[in-house]
Amino acid sequence: MYSLTKRVADALLRRVSRALPAWQRPRAEQAYPARAPYQPTLPANLVMFGPAAAEQFQRPVGFPPYHIYRLRNVHVTWDGAVFHNLRLFEPSIVYAKFASRFQDTLLLRQWVGERVDVPAPCVAVCHDQWSVGNYYHWLIDTLPRLLVLRRHHPHMRLLLPQPLPPRQLPDYVSLSAAALGFTDYVPLSPRQILRAGCVVLPELTAHSLTQHPEYVVQARAELLAALAPAPAPPATRRVYAARVADGVRSLVNEAEVDAVLRELGFEKIYFEKMPFMEQIQLMRETAVFLGVHGAGMTNMLFLPAGARVVELLNEEHGDLCYFRLASCLGLPYFWAPGAGTSPELANQSDLVMDPDQLRRIVTAALGPE
């Protein structure tokens, strides 16, 4: 009954939206051309595997053109979707194919619900539904958008997604935004809709799950200069970033993996329990960084030059975003494939690692003693 009622309501709303006046066409005040594709540096241990495994790493990364838009008299959700009169502005979401998630009854909140008014001056929107509460997507997708914004609108007010109590805004959000010069914020909770006289929206600088190398390197340099300016101690630590037991991509044979890594001198840590500044400092002291595919791997952003990265990744359904990130940063990357336990879950599946193969891979990453 609920599904039928929603389909009928959505159909009625689509009909109403076509009858409403179209809102002012957005103005692209800046346009950036597409960047030439590039081939990421292949994994340092690719010779351990056959040609079929190598093929997935040999695909070049392409880059679309992107723009800075200025929009007038619009509404914005807490996760950065811009709309008005039941019409969504598709460049404000990750991919156009996700538009249905932000249409129909959701957009009634233009007239119904709690609103926050910002008539003037402009407010910038630089995040989307993937970067709300996600460490990787904030640092790798949103910070490059802030760098683009700063070229033309330094110190502009910034819309920030404010979680509902008892949750708080993650410290990495405000600290990283401030490091790039943005300290004036408009917080917006999931229960609120922003009504803005002017919105400035820089698009993603690369397809999500890929990275624009120049912006990533610049963001890294500026974060370290602002948040960790003191000289780093010698990088000697071997760090294993573990995942919490009740999360996705858990290691089924974690005890065996732990035993191998202890034998090789790794310390096991949980980034979820560490403040942002402590994570940065730990990475500056790390020579070899190992972890299961997940947002914690983003911390390779703060590794010193020459550090090595080992990623435990689903051999059939793994996403290569951290392989590409390591290439952007010039870090040697070692692939440690694991067997997924649930093919239907694809990259979200738990993993089983072969302890002997893992020992060989990590030993190669450690290099000669």
Secondary structure, DSSP 8 states (H G I E B T S, - for coil): -HHHHHHHHHHHHHHHHHHS------EEEEEE-----B-----TTGGGS-HHHHHGGG--B----EEEEEEEEEEE-TTS-EEETTEE-GGGSS-GGGGGGGSGGGGGGGTSSEEEEE-SS-EE----TTTTT-HHHIIIIIHHHHHHHHHHSTT-EEEEE---TT----HHHHHHHHHTT---EEEE-TTEEEEEEEEEEE--SS-TTS--HHHHHHHHHHHHHHH--S------EEEEE---TTSSS-BTTHHHHHHHHHHTT-EEE-GGGS-HHHHHHHHHTEEEEEEESSGGGGGGGG--TT-EEEEEEETTT---HHHHHHHHHT--EEEEEEEES-GGGGGGS-EE--HHHHHHHHHHHH---
